[in-house]
Amino acid sequence: MIAMKPVSKTGIVIRYNFVKLEHEYHYCPVCGGALNAGPDYYPDFCEKCGQALDFSGTEWKEDRQIGFVEPEAV
Ligand SMILES: [Zn+2]
């Protein structure tokens, strides 16, 4: 089986309920399943479809703070 590069997409996550972070997600190129991957750990295979994954050359981006969630009016 030939290892394929994962697909990277940037999304926004809310942390601590008010901090907005830009977070990079990695997806399986075959089934689109989300991969639990980071610079310290990344899977060699997709846990959903078993596709071999090649994370070599992946540039790990740190979460970047992009602002705060506006407090809701009470
Ligand atoms: Zn997959």
N, CA, C, O and the ligand as a Tripos MOL2 file, in Angstrom:
@<TRIPOS>MOLECULE
protein
  297   295    75     0     0
PROTEIN
NO_CHARGES

@<TRIPOS>ATOM
      1 N           0.8590   -1.2040    0.0000 N.3       1 MET1
      2 CA          0.0000    0.0000    0.0000 C.3       1 MET1
      3 C           0.8880    1.2450    0.0000 C.2       1 MET1
      4 O           1.8860    1.3140    0.7170 O.2       1 MET1
      5 N           0.5120    2.1970   -0.7970 N.am      2 ILE2
      6 CA          1.2990    3.4300   -0.8710 C.3       2 ILE2
      7 C           0.7590    4.4430    0.1370 C.2       2 ILE2
      8 O          -0.4380    4.7320    0.1640 O.2       2 ILE2
      9 N           1.6510    4.9730    0.9570 N.am      3 ALA3
     10 CA          1.2310    5.9730    1.9460 C.3       3 ALA3
     11 C           0.8690    7.2700    1.2410 C.2       3 ALA3
     12 O           1.5580    7.7050    0.3170 O.2       3 ALA3
     13 N          -0.2100    7.8760    1.6860 N.am      4 MET4
     14 CA         -0.6480    9.1330    1.0850 C.3       4 MET4
     15 C          -0.5270   10.2540    2.0840 C.2       4 MET4
     16 O          -0.6010   10.0470    3.2950 O.2       4 MET4
     17 N          -0.3400   11.4500    1.5530 N.am      5 LYS5
     18 CA         -0.2430   12.6160    2.4380 C.3       5 LYS5
     19 C          -1.6280   12.9710    2.9700 C.2       5 LYS5
     20 O          -2.6200   12.9170    2.2440 O.2       5 LYS5
     21 N          -1.6770   13.3270    4.2250 N.am      6 PRO6
     22 CA         -2.9540   13.7440    4.7870 C.3       6 PRO6
     23 C          -3.3760   15.1060    4.2250 C.2       6 PRO6
     24 O          -2.5520   15.8720    3.7270 O.2       6 PRO6
     25 N          -4.6420   15.3780    4.3170 N.am      7 VAL7
     26 CA         -5.1780   16.6600    3.8670 C.3       7 VAL7
     27 C          -5.2470   17.5870    5.0810 C.2       7 VAL7
     28 O          -5.7630   17.2110    6.1330 O.2       7 VAL7
     29 N          -4.7290   18.7860    4.9220 N.am      8 SER8
     30 CA         -4.7390   19.7410    6.0340 C.3       8 SER8
     31 C          -5.7460   20.8400    5.7690 C.2       8 SER8
     32 O          -5.8530   21.3620    4.6590 O.2       8 SER8
     33 N          -6.4780   21.1760    6.8110 N.am      9 LYS9
     34 CA         -7.4470   22.2700    6.7060 C.3       9 LYS9
     35 C          -7.3920   23.0730    7.9800 C.2       9 LYS9
     36 O          -7.2250   22.5270    9.0700 O.2       9 LYS9
     37 N          -7.5340   24.3670    7.8340 N.am     10 THR10
     38 CA         -7.5190   25.2120    9.0110 C.3      10 THR10
     39 C          -8.9390   25.5180    9.4390 C.2      10 THR10
     40 O          -9.7900   25.8710    8.6220 O.2      10 THR10
     41 N          -9.1810   25.3790   10.7210 N.am     11 GLY11
     42 CA        -10.4950   25.6900   11.2470 C.3      11 GLY11
     43 C         -10.3590   26.5080   12.5130 C.2      11 GLY11
     44 O          -9.2550   26.7780   12.9860 O.2      11 GLY11
     45 N         -11.4980   26.8940   13.0480 N.am     12 ILE12
     46 CA        -11.4860   27.7230   14.2460 C.3      12 ILE12
     47 C         -12.0350   26.9170   15.4190 C.2      12 ILE12
     48 O         -13.0920   26.2930   15.3220 O.2      12 ILE12
     49 N         -11.3220   26.9420   16.4960 N.am     13 VAL13
     50 CA        -11.8030   26.2780   17.7090 C.3      13 VAL13
     51 C         -11.9290   27.3120   18.8230 C.2      13 VAL13
     52 O         -11.2090   28.3090   18.8560 O.2      13 VAL13
     53 N         -12.8430   27.0520   19.7130 N.am     14 ILE14
     54 CA        -13.0170   27.9100   20.8930 C.3      14 ILE14
     55 C         -12.4400   27.1690   22.0950 C.2      14 ILE14
     56 O         -12.8140   26.0280   22.3690 O.2      14 ILE14
     57 N         -11.5420   27.8150   22.7990 N.am     15 ARG15
     58 CA        -10.9510   27.1760   23.9580 C.3      15 ARG15
     59 C         -11.2900   27.9860   25.2080 C.2      15 ARG15
     60 O         -11.4070   29.2100   25.1550 O.2      15 ARG15
     61 N         -11.4400   27.3040   26.3030 N.am     16 TYR16
     62 CA        -11.8140   27.9380   27.5820 C.3      16 TYR16
     63 C         -13.1100   28.7360   27.4430 C.2      16 TYR16
     64 O         -13.3760   29.6300   28.2460 O.2      16 TYR16
     65 N         -13.9080   28.4230   26.4380 N.am     17 ASN17
     66 CA        -15.1990   29.0730   26.2170 C.3      17 ASN17
     67 C         -15.1090   30.4810   25.6720 C.2      17 ASN17
     68 O         -16.1430   31.0750   25.3640 O.2      17 ASN17
     69 N         -13.9170   31.0420   25.5410 N.am     18 PHE18
     70 CA        -13.8970   32.4220   25.0320 C.3      18 PHE18
     71 C         -12.6980   32.7350   24.1500 C.2      18 PHE18
     72 O         -12.6810   33.7870   23.5110 O.2      18 PHE18
     73 N         -11.7160   31.8830   24.0900 N.am     19 VAL19
     74 CA        -10.5460   32.1800   23.2630 C.3      19 VAL19
     75 C         -10.7150   31.5150   21.9000 C.2      19 VAL19
     76 O         -10.9270   30.3060   21.8030 O.2      19 VAL19
     77 N         -10.6150   32.3270   20.8540 N.am     20 LYS20
     78 CA        -10.7240   31.7910   19.4980 C.3      20 LYS20
     79 C          -9.3350   31.4500   18.9890 C.2      20 LYS20
     80 O          -8.4270   32.2820   19.0070 O.2      20 LYS20
     81 N          -9.1860   30.2190   18.5370 N.am     21 LEU21
     82 CA         -7.8960   29.7930   18.0190 C.3      21 LEU21
     83 C          -8.0520   29.2610   16.6020 C.2      21 LEU21
     84 O          -9.0440   28.6240   16.2460 O.2      21 LEU21
     85 N          -7.0320   29.5510   15.8170 N.am     22 GLU22
     86 CA         -6.9660   28.9350   14.5040 C.3      22 GLU22
     87 C          -6.2130   27.6220   14.6810 C.2      22 GLU22
     88 O          -5.0850   27.6090   15.1740 O.2      22 GLU22
     89 N          -6.8240   26.5430   14.2890 N.am     23 HIS23
     90 CA         -6.2470   25.2280   14.5240 C.3      23 HIS23
     91 C          -6.1930   24.4630   13.2140 C.2      23 HIS23
     92 O          -7.1280   24.4910   12.4150 O.2      23 HIS23
     93 N          -5.0880   23.7860   13.0170 N.am     24 GLU24
     94 CA         -4.9760   23.0190   11.7820 C.3      24 GLU24
     95 C          -5.4350   21.5820   12.0240 C.2      24 GLU24
     96 O          -4.9750   20.9080   12.9450 O.2      24 GLU24
     97 N          -6.3410   21.1430   11.1830 N.am     25 TYR25
     98 CA         -6.8450   19.7820   11.2620 C.3      25 TYR25
     99 C          -6.2580   18.9680   10.1180 C.2      25 TYR25
    100 O          -5.9290   19.4840    9.0510 O.2      25 TYR25
    101 N          -6.1420   17.6730   10.3900 N.am     26 HIS26
    102 CA         -5.6310   16.7700    9.3510 C.3      26 HIS26
    103 C          -6.6660   15.7030    9.0790 C.2      26 HIS26
    104 O          -7.2670   15.1490    9.9990 O.2      26 HIS26
    105 N          -6.8630   15.4250    7.8150 N.am     27 TYR27
    106 CA         -7.8820   14.4630    7.4040 C.3      27 TYR27
    107 C          -7.2780   13.3890    6.5210 C.2      27 TYR27
    108 O          -6.2880   13.6120    5.8240 O.2      27 TYR27
    109 N          -7.9000   12.2180    6.5660 N.am     28 CYS28
    110 CA         -7.5120   11.1220    5.6940 C.3      28 CYS28
    111 C          -7.8430   11.5170    4.2490 C.2      28 CYS28
    112 O          -8.9470   11.9850    3.9720 O.2      28 CYS28
    113 N          -6.8910   11.3300    3.3320 N.am     29 PRO29
    114 CA         -7.1450   11.7100    1.9320 C.3      29 PRO29
    115 C          -8.1390   10.7730    1.2410 C.2      29 PRO29
    116 O          -8.6660   11.1100    0.1810 O.2      29 PRO29
    117 N          -8.3970    9.6170    1.8220 N.am     30 VAL30
    118 CA         -9.2740    8.6450    1.1810 C.3      30 VAL30
    119 C         -10.7080    8.7570    1.6940 C.2      30 VAL30
    120 O         -11.6410    8.9450    0.9140 O.2      30 VAL30
    121 N         -10.8760    8.6390    3.0230 N.am     31 CYS31
    122 CA        -12.2410    8.6100    3.5540 C.3      31 CYS31
    123 C         -12.6390    9.9340    4.1760 C.2      31 CYS31
    124 O         -13.8040   10.1250    4.5240 O.2      31 CYS31
    125 N         -11.6870   10.8610    4.3250 N.am     32 GLY32
    126 CA        -12.0220   12.1590    4.8920 C.3      32 GLY32
    127 C         -12.1530   12.1400    6.3960 C.2      32 GLY32
    128 O         -12.5480   13.1380    6.9990 O.2      32 GLY32
    129 N         -11.8240   11.0170    7.0100 N.am     33 GLY33
    130 CA        -11.9120   10.9270    8.4650 C.3      33 GLY33
    131 C         -10.8980   11.8440    9.1340 C.2      33 GLY33
    132 O          -9.7760   12.0000    8.6510 O.2      33 GLY33
    133 N         -11.2970   12.4450   10.2400 N.am     34 ALA34
    134 CA        -10.3900   13.3260   10.9760 C.3      34 ALA34
    135 C          -9.2910   12.4870   11.6250 C.2      34 ALA34
    136 O          -9.5490   11.4130   12.1690 O.2      34 ALA34
    137 N          -8.0790   12.9900   11.5580 N.am     35 LEU35
    138 CA         -6.9390   12.2850   12.1390 C.3      35 LEU35
    139 C          -6.4810   13.0230   13.3880 C.2      35 LEU35
    140 O          -6.3820   14.2500   13.4110 O.2      35 LEU35
    141 N          -6.2120   12.2600   14.3980 N.am     36 ASN36
    142 CA         -5.6970   12.8480   15.6280 C.3      36 ASN36
    143 C          -4.1860   12.9310   15.4960 C.2      36 ASN36
    144 O          -3.4660   12.0100   15.8810 O.2      36 ASN36
    145 N          -3.7120   14.0460   14.9460 N.am     37 ALA37
    146 CA         -2.3010   14.1460   14.6210 C.3      37 ALA37
    147 C          -1.7100   15.4410   15.1300 C.2      37 ALA37
    148 O          -2.3630   16.4840   15.1340 O.2      37 ALA37
    149 N          -0.4750   15.3570   15.5550 N.am     38 GLY38
    150 CA          0.2490   16.5390   16.0010 C.3      38 GLY38
    151 C           1.7320   16.2710   15.8780 C.2      38 GLY38
    152 O           2.1390   15.1690   15.5120 O.2      38 GLY38
    153 N           2.5470   17.2770   16.1820 N.am     39 PRO39
    154 CA          3.9970   17.1140   16.0130 C.3      39 PRO39
    155 C           4.5760   15.9930   16.8710 C.2      39 PRO39
    156 O           5.6000   15.4110   16.5130 O.2      39 PRO39
    157 N           3.9450   15.6850   17.9840 N.am     40 ASP40
    158 CA          4.4790   14.6510   18.8690 C.3      40 ASP40
    159 C           3.9050   13.2750   18.5770 C.2      40 ASP40
    160 O           4.4980   12.2530   18.9240 O.2      40 ASP40
    161 N           2.7550   13.2620   17.9410 N.am     41 TYR41
    162 CA          2.1260   11.9830   17.6430 C.3      41 TYR41
    163 C           1.3290   12.0880   16.3670 C.2      41 TYR41
    164 O           0.5570   13.0300   16.1860 O.2      41 TYR41
    165 N           1.5070   11.1500   15.5000 N.am     42 TYR42
    166 CA          0.6350   11.0770   14.3350 C.3      42 TYR42
    167 C           0.5190    9.6220   13.9030 C.2      42 TYR42
    168 O           1.4800    8.8570   13.9840 O.2      42 TYR42
    169 N          -0.6500    9.2610   13.4510 N.am     43 PRO43
    170 CA         -0.8940    7.8520   13.1200 C.3      43 PRO43
    171 C          -0.2560    7.4660   11.7890 C.2      43 PRO43
    172 O          -0.1590    8.2810   10.8720 O.2      43 PRO43
    173 N           0.1710    6.2290   11.7020 N.am     44 ASP44
    174 CA          0.7110    5.7120   10.4450 C.3      44 ASP44
    175 C          -0.4080    5.2320    9.5220 C.2      44 ASP44
    176 O          -0.2250    5.0820    8.3140 O.2      44 ASP44
    177 N          -1.5600    5.0000   10.1240 N.am     45 PHE45
    178 CA         -2.6980    4.5170    9.3410 C.3      45 PHE45
    179 C          -3.9640    5.2430    9.7930 C.2      45 PHE45
    180 O          -4.1030    5.6300   10.9540 O.2      45 PHE45
    181 N          -4.8780    5.4160    8.8420 N.am     46 CYS46
    182 CA         -6.1800    5.9650    9.1900 C.3      46 CYS46
    183 C          -6.9210    4.9370   10.0330 C.2      46 CYS46
    184 O          -6.9740    3.7600    9.6770 O.2      46 CYS46
    185 N          -7.4970    5.3800   11.1560 N.am     47 GLU47
    186 CA         -8.1760    4.3810   11.9870 C.3      47 GLU47
    187 C          -9.5210    3.9760   11.3930 C.2      47 GLU47
    188 O         -10.1020    2.9720   11.8050 O.2      47 GLU47
    189 N         -10.0130    4.7360   10.4440 N.am     48 LYS48
    190 CA        -11.3090    4.3790    9.8630 C.3      48 LYS48
    191 C         -11.1700    3.4350    8.6760 C.2      48 LYS48
    192 O         -11.8320    2.3990    8.6270 O.2      48 LYS48
    193 N         -10.3200    3.7830    7.7270 N.am     49 CYS49
    194 CA        -10.2560    2.9680    6.5100 C.3      49 CYS49
    195 C          -8.9290    2.2360    6.3590 C.2      49 CYS49
    196 O          -8.7790    1.4200    5.4490 O.2      49 CYS49
    197 N          -7.9630    2.5110    7.2320 N.am     50 GLY50
    198 CA         -6.7040    1.7790    7.1830 C.3      50 GLY50
    199 C          -5.7160    2.2880    6.1560 C.2      50 GLY50
    200 O          -4.6650    1.6810    5.9500 O.2      50 GLY50
    201 N          -6.0380    3.3900    5.5130 N.am     51 GLN51
    202 CA         -5.1200    3.9790    4.5390 C.3      51 GLN51
    203 C          -3.7990    4.3380    5.2230 C.2      51 GLN51
    204 O          -3.7930    4.9620    6.2840 O.2      51 GLN51
    205 N          -2.6780    3.9380    4.6060 N.am     52 ALA52
    206 CA         -1.3700    4.3110    5.1440 C.3      52 ALA52
    207 C          -1.1440    5.8040    4.9010 C.2      52 ALA52
    208 O          -1.4400    6.3250    3.8260 O.2      52 ALA52
    209 N          -0.6190    6.4690    5.9090 N.am     53 LEU53
    210 CA         -0.4730    7.9160    5.8520 C.3      53 LEU53
    211 C           1.0010    8.3120    5.9160 C.2      53 LEU53
    212 O           1.8000    7.6870    6.6140 O.2      53 LEU53
    213 N           1.3320    9.3410    5.1880 N.am     54 ASP54
    214 CA          2.7050    9.8290    5.1570 C.3      54 ASP54
    215 C           2.7240   11.2650    5.6650 C.2      54 ASP54
    216 O           2.3680   12.2040    4.9520 O.2      54 ASP54
    217 N           3.1390   11.4060    6.8910 N.am     55 PHE55
    218 CA          3.1850   12.7450    7.4890 C.3      55 PHE55
    219 C           4.5480   13.4080    7.2970 C.2      55 PHE55
    220 O           4.7740   14.5130    7.7910 O.2      55 PHE55
    221 N           5.4520   12.7450    6.5860 N.am     56 SER56
    222 CA          6.7650   13.3640    6.3960 C.3      56 SER56
    223 C           6.5940   14.6320    5.5670 C.2      56 SER56
    224 O           5.8380   14.6560    4.5960 O.2      56 SER56
    225 N           7.2910   15.6630    5.9540 N.am     57 GLY57
    226 CA          7.1750   16.9190    5.2290 C.3      57 GLY57
    227 C           5.9990   17.7600    5.6690 C.2      57 GLY57
    228 O           5.7990   18.8690    5.1730 O.2      57 GLY57
    229 N           5.2200   17.2350    6.5980 N.am     58 THR58
    230 CA          4.0970   18.0270    7.1070 C.3      58 THR58
    231 C           4.6340   19.1740    7.9440 C.2      58 THR58
    232 O           5.4730   18.9810    8.8240 O.2      58 THR58
    233 N           4.1440   20.3590    7.6600 N.am     59 GLU59
    234 CA          4.5390   21.5020    8.4840 C.3      59 GLU59
    235 C           3.5110   21.6670    9.5820 C.2      59 GLU59
    236 O           2.3470   21.9750    9.3240 O.2      59 GLU59
    237 N           3.9480   21.4620   10.7900 N.am     60 TRP60
    238 CA          3.0190   21.5710   11.9220 C.3      60 TRP60
    239 C           2.8630   23.0280   12.2850 C.2      60 TRP60
    240 O           3.8340   23.7340   12.5570 O.2      60 TRP60
    241 N           1.6390   23.4520   12.2840 N.am     61 LYS61
    242 CA          1.3700   24.8500   12.6480 C.3      61 LYS61
    243 C           0.8400   24.8930   14.0690 C.2      61 LYS61
    244 O          -0.0360   24.1150   14.4470 O.2      61 LYS61
    245 N           1.3720   25.7910   14.8300 N.am     62 GLU62
    246 CA          0.8690   25.9400   16.1900 C.3      62 GLU62
    247 C          -0.4670   26.6610   16.1460 C.2      62 GLU62
    248 O          -0.7370   27.4600   15.2480 O.2      62 GLU62
    249 N          -1.2900   26.3630   17.1300 N.am     63 ASP63
    250 CA         -2.5490   27.0840   17.2390 C.3      63 ASP63
    251 C          -2.2440   28.5740   17.3730 C.2      63 ASP63
    252 O          -1.3280   28.9810   18.0870 O.2      63 ASP63
    253 N          -3.0160   29.3500   16.6840 N.am     64 ARG64
    254 CA         -2.7730   30.7870   16.6960 C.3      64 ARG64
    255 C          -4.0020   31.4760   17.2580 C.2      64 ARG64
    256 O          -5.1190   31.2630   16.7860 O.2      64 ARG64
    257 N          -3.7890   32.2970   18.2620 N.am     65 GLN65
    258 CA         -4.9290   32.9970   18.8460 C.3      65 GLN65
    259 C          -5.3670   34.1040   17.9080 C.2      65 GLN65
    260 O          -4.5560   34.9230   17.4760 O.2      65 GLN65
    261 N          -6.6540   34.1260   17.5960 N.am     66 ILE66
    262 CA         -7.1270   35.1390   16.6480 C.3      66 ILE66
    263 C          -8.1570   36.0660   17.2710 C.2      66 ILE66
    264 O          -8.6930   36.9370   16.5850 O.2      66 ILE66
    265 N          -8.4420   35.8980   18.5510 N.am     67 GLY67
    266 CA         -9.3640   36.8380   19.1750 C.3      67 GLY67
    267 C         -10.1470   36.1780   20.2760 C.2      67 GLY67
    268 O          -9.8170   35.0830   20.7320 O.2      67 GLY67
    269 N         -11.1800   36.8540   20.6910 N.am     68 PHE68
    270 CA        -12.0090   36.3680   21.7770 C.3      68 PHE68
    271 C         -13.4600   36.3230   21.3330 C.2      68 PHE68
    272 O         -13.9000   37.0970   20.4830 O.2      68 PHE68
    273 N         -14.1820   35.3990   21.9330 N.am     69 VAL69
    274 CA        -15.6180   35.3350   21.6830 C.3      69 VAL69
    275 C         -16.2550   36.5120   22.4150 C.2      69 VAL69
    276 O         -15.9510   36.7850   23.5760 O.2      69 VAL69
    277 N         -17.1430   37.1960   21.7070 N.am     70 GLU70
    278 CA        -17.8350   38.3180   22.3410 C.3      70 GLU70
    279 C         -18.6920   37.8070   23.4860 C.2      70 GLU70
    280 O         -19.4110   36.8200   23.3260 O.2      70 GLU70
    281 N         -18.6290   38.4550   24.6270 N.am     71 PRO71
    282 CA        -19.4980   38.0120   25.7290 C.3      71 PRO71
    283 C         -20.9560   38.1910   25.3480 C.2      71 PRO71
    284 O         -21.3350   39.1890   24.7340 O.2      71 PRO71
    285 N         -21.7570   37.2240   25.7150 N.am     72 GLU72
    286 CA        -23.1730   37.3110   25.3710 C.3      72 GLU72
    287 C         -23.8700   38.2840   26.3030 C.2      72 GLU72
    288 O         -23.5970   38.3170   27.5030 O.2      72 GLU72
    289 N         -24.7480   39.0560   25.7530 N.am     73 ALA73
    290 CA        -25.5160   39.9830   26.5770 C.3      73 ALA73
    291 C         -26.4490   39.1830   27.4780 C.2      73 ALA73
    292 O         -27.1120   38.2440   27.0370 O.2      73 ALA73
    293 N         -26.4850   39.5630   28.7170 N.am     74 VAL74
    294 CA        -27.3210   38.8200   29.6680 C.3      74 VAL74
    295 C         -28.6650   39.5200   29.8020 C.2      74 VAL74
    296 O         -29.5270   39.0640   30.5530 O.2      74 VAL74
    297 ZN         -9.3970    6.9290    6.0250 Zn       75 ZN75
@<TRIPOS>BOND
     1     1     2 1
     2     2     3 1
     3     3     4 2
     4     3     5 am
     5     5     6 1
     6     6     7 1
     7     7     8 2
     8     7     9 am
     9     9    10 1
    10    10    11 1
    11    11    12 2
    12    11    13 am
    13    13    14 1
    14    14    15 1
    15    15    16 2
    16    15    17 am
    17    17    18 1
    18    18    19 1
    19    19    20 2
    20    19    21 am
    21    21    22 1
    22    22    23 1
    23    23    24 2
    24    23    25 am
    25    25    26 1
    26    26    27 1
    27    27    28 2
    28    27    29 am
    29    29    30 1
    30    30    31 1
    31    31    32 2
    32    31    33 am
    33    33    34 1
    34    34    35 1
    35    35    36 2
    36    35    37 am
    37    37    38 1
    38    38    39 1
    39    39    40 2
    40    39    41 am
    41    41    42 1
    42    42    43 1
    43    43    44 2
    44    43    45 am
    45    45    46 1
    46    46    47 1
    47    47    48 2
    48    47    49 am
    49    49    50 1
    50    50    51 1
    51    51    52 2
    52    51    53 am
    53    53    54 1
    54    54    55 1
    55    55    56 2
    56    55    57 am
    57    57    58 1
    58    58    59 1
    59    59    60 2
    60    59    61 am
    61    61    62 1
    62    62    63 1
    63    63    64 2
    64    63    65 am
    65    65    66 1
    66    66    67 1
    67    67    68 2
    68    67    69 am
    69    69    70 1
    70    70    71 1
    71    71    72 2
    72    71    73 am
    73    73    74 1
    74    74    75 1
    75    75    76 2
    76    75    77 am
    77    77    78 1
    78    78    79 1
    79    79    80 2
    80    79    81 am
    81    81    82 1
    82    82    83 1
    83    83    84 2
    84    83    85 am
    85    85    86 1
    86    86    87 1
    87    87    88 2
    88    87    89 am
    89    89    90 1
    90    90    91 1
    91    91    92 2
    92    91    93 am
    93    93    94 1
    94    94    95 1
    95    95    96 2
    96    95    97 am
    97    97    98 1
    98    98    99 1
    99    99   100 2
   100    99   101 am
   101   101   102 1
   102   102   103 1
   103   103   104 2
   104   103   105 am
   105   105   106 1
   106   106   107 1
   107   107   108 2
   108   107   109 am
   109   109   110 1
   110   110   111 1
   111   111   112 2
   112   111   113 am
   113   113   114 1
   114   114   115 1
   115   115   116 2
   116   115   117 am
   117   117   118 1
   118   118   119 1
   119   119   120 2
   120   119   121 am
   121   121   122 1
   122   122   123 1
   123   123   124 2
   124   123   125 am
   125   125   126 1
   126   126   127 1
   127   127   128 2
   128   127   129 am
   129   129   130 1
   130   130   131 1
   131   131   132 2
   132   131   133 am
   133   133   134 1
   134   134   135 1
   135   135   136 2
   136   135   137 am
   137   137   138 1
   138   138   139 1
   139   139   140 2
   140   139   141 am
   141   141   142 1
   142   142   143 1
   143   143   144 2
   144   143   145 am
   145   145   146 1
   146   146   147 1
   147   147   148 2
   148   147   149 am
   149   149   150 1
   150   150   151 1
   151   151   152 2
   152   151   153 am
   153   153   154 1
   154   154   155 1
   155   155   156 2
   156   155   157 am
   157   157   158 1
   158   158   159 1
   159   159   160 2
   160   159   161 am
   161   161   162 1
   162   162   163 1
   163   163   164 2
   164   163   165 am
   165   165   166 1
   166   166   167 1
   167   167   168 2
   168   167   169 am
   169   169   170 1
   170   170   171 1
   171   171   172 2
   172   171   173 am
   173   173   174 1
   174   174   175 1
   175   175   176 2
   176   175   177 am
   177   177   178 1
   178   178   179 1
   179   179   180 2
   180   179   181 am
   181   181   182 1
   182   182   183 1
   183   183   184 2
   184   183   185 am
   185   185   186 1
   186   186   187 1
   187   187   188 2
   188   187   189 am
   189   189   190 1
   190   190   191 1
   191   191   192 2
   192   191   193 am
   193   193   194 1
   194   194   195 1
   195   195   196 2
   196   195   197 am
   197   197   198 1
   198   198   199 1
   199   199   200 2
   200   199   201 am
   201   201   202 1
   202   202   203 1
   203   203   204 2
   204   203   205 am
   205   205   206 1
   206   206   207 1
   207   207   208 2
   208   207   209 am
   209   209   210 1
   210   210   211 1
   211   211   212 2
   212   211   213 am
   213   213   214 1
   214   214   215 1
   215   215   216 2
   216   215   217 am
   217   217   218 1
   218   218   219 1
   219   219   220 2
   220   219   221 am
   221   221   222 1
   222   222   223 1
   223   223   224 2
   224   223   225 am
   225   225   226 1
   226   226   227 1
   227   227   228 2
   228   227   229 am
   229   229   230 1
   230   230   231 1
   231   231   232 2
   232   231   233 am
   233   233   234 1
   234   234   235 1
   235   235   236 2
   236   235   237 am
   237   237   238 1
   238   238   239 1
   239   239   240 2
   240   239   241 am
   241   241   242 1
   242   242   243 1
   243   243   244 2
   244   243   245 am
   245   245   246 1
   246   246   247 1
   247   247   248 2
   248   247   249 am
   249   249   250 1
   250   250   251 1
   251   251   252 2
   252   251   253 am
   253   253   254 1
   254   254   255 1
   255   255   256 2
   256   255   257 am
   257   257   258 1
   258   258   259 1
   259   259   260 2
   260   259   261 am
   261   261   262 1
   262   262   263 1
   263   263   264 2
   264   263   265 am
   265   265   266 1
   266   266   267 1
   267   267   268 2
   268   267   269 am
   269   269   270 1
   270   270   271 1
   271   271   272 2
   272   271   273 am
   273   273   274 1
   274   274   275 1
   275   275   276 2
   276   275   277 am
   277   277   278 1
   278   278   279 1
   279   279   280 2
   280   279   281 am
   281   281   282 1
   282   282   283 1
   283   283   284 2
   284   283   285 am
   285   285   286 1
   286   286   287 1
   287   287   288 2
   288   287   289 am
   289   289   290 1
   290   290   291 1
   291   291   292 2
   292   291   293 am
   293   293   294 1
   294   294   295 1
   295   295   296 2
@<TRIPOS>SUBSTRUCTURE
     1 MET1         2 RESIDUE 1 A MET
     2 ILE2         6 RESIDUE 1 A ILE
     3 ALA3        10 RESIDUE 1 A ALA
     4 MET4        14 RESIDUE 1 A MET
     5 LYS5        18 RESIDUE 1 A LYS
     6 PRO6        22 RESIDUE 1 A PRO
     7 VAL7        26 RESIDUE 1 A VAL
     8 SER8        30 RESIDUE 1 A SER
     9 LYS9        34 RESIDUE 1 A LYS
    10 THR10       38 RESIDUE 1 A THR
    11 GLY11       42 RESIDUE 1 A GLY
    12 ILE12       46 RESIDUE 1 A ILE
    13 VAL13       50 RESIDUE 1 A VAL
    14 ILE14       54 RESIDUE 1 A ILE
    15 ARG15       58 RESIDUE 1 A ARG
    16 TYR16       62 RESIDUE 1 A TYR
    17 ASN17       66 RESIDUE 1 A ASN
    18 PHE18       70 RESIDUE 1 A PHE
    19 VAL19       74 RESIDUE 1 A VAL
    20 LYS20       78 RESIDUE 1 A LYS
    21 LEU21       82 RESIDUE 1 A LEU
    22 GLU22       86 RESIDUE 1 A GLU
    23 HIS23       90 RESIDUE 1 A HIS
    24 GLU24       94 RESIDUE 1 A GLU
    25 TYR25       98 RESIDUE 1 A TYR
    26 HIS26      102 RESIDUE 1 A HIS
    27 TYR27      106 RESIDUE 1 A TYR
    28 CYS28      110 RESIDUE 1 A CYS
    29 PRO29      114 RESIDUE 1 A PRO
    30 VAL30      118 RESIDUE 1 A VAL
    31 CYS31      122 RESIDUE 1 A CYS
    32 GLY32      126 RESIDUE 1 A GLY
    33 GLY33      130 RESIDUE 1 A GLY
    34 ALA34      134 RESIDUE 1 A ALA
    35 LEU35      138 RESIDUE 1 A LEU
    36 ASN36      142 RESIDUE 1 A ASN
    37 ALA37      146 RESIDUE 1 A ALA
    38 GLY38      150 RESIDUE 1 A GLY
    39 PRO39      154 RESIDUE 1 A PRO
    40 ASP40      158 RESIDUE 1 A ASP
    41 TYR41      162 RESIDUE 1 A TYR
    42 TYR42      166 RESIDUE 1 A TYR
    43 PRO43      170 RESIDUE 1 A PRO
    44 ASP44      174 RESIDUE 1 A ASP
    45 PHE45      178 RESIDUE 1 A PHE
    46 CYS46      182 RESIDUE 1 A CYS
    47 GLU47      186 RESIDUE 1 A GLU
    48 LYS48      190 RESIDUE 1 A LYS
    49 CYS49      194 RESIDUE 1 A CYS
    50 GLY50      198 RESIDUE 1 A GLY
    51 GLN51      202 RESIDUE 1 A GLN
    52 ALA52      206 RESIDUE 1 A ALA
    53 LEU53      210 RESIDUE 1 A LEU
    54 ASP54      214 RESIDUE 1 A ASP
    55 PHE55      218 RESIDUE 1 A PHE
    56 SER56      222 RESIDUE 1 A SER
    57 GLY57      226 RESIDUE 1 A GLY
    58 THR58      230 RESIDUE 1 A THR
    59 GLU59      234 RESIDUE 1 A GLU
    60 TRP60      238 RESIDUE 1 A TRP
    61 LYS61      242 RESIDUE 1 A LYS
    62 GLU62      246 RESIDUE 1 A GLU
    63 ASP63      250 RESIDUE 1 A ASP
    64 ARG64      254 RESIDUE 1 A ARG
    65 GLN65      258 RESIDUE 1 A GLN
    66 ILE66      262 RESIDUE 1 A ILE
    67 GLY67      266 RESIDUE 1 A GLY
    68 PHE68      270 RESIDUE 1 A PHE
    69 VAL69      274 RESIDUE 1 A VAL
    70 GLU70      278 RESIDUE 1 A GLU
    71 PRO71      282 RESIDUE 1 A PRO
    72 GLU72      286 RESIDUE 1 A GLU
    73 ALA73      290 RESIDUE 1 A ALA
    74 VAL74      294 RESIDUE 1 A VAL
    75 ZN75       297 GROUP 0 **** ****
